[in-house]
Amino acid sequence: MWWWILASCATAYGIKLAGYLVPRRLLERPAVVGIAGALTVGLLAALAITNTVVSGQTIAWDSRLLALAAAGVALWRKAPFILVVIIGAAAAALGRLAGLP
């Protein structure tokens, strides 16, 4: 088991080291910058959705999804971040008050 952990650590370190060896002119290309930005947003969105609708190993449709939708609308309407958080929390509270788990 420890060999797998050590191999994973060495692989992760090697990948990170390889990233430092990529020439700067390659990293500054518009296509690379655009792809990196899109990947970051996509990974963050996937993490948010996964944490919202997954409970253990099952899909849970509950007030967290309502809160995420309300916060998404608030962000779309360009609300300040603190207001987005408050709107999401209020939506979750109202969903739970209405009987959603």
Order of alpha helices (4+ residues) and beta strands (2+ residues): alpha-alpha-alpha-beta-beta-alpha-alpha
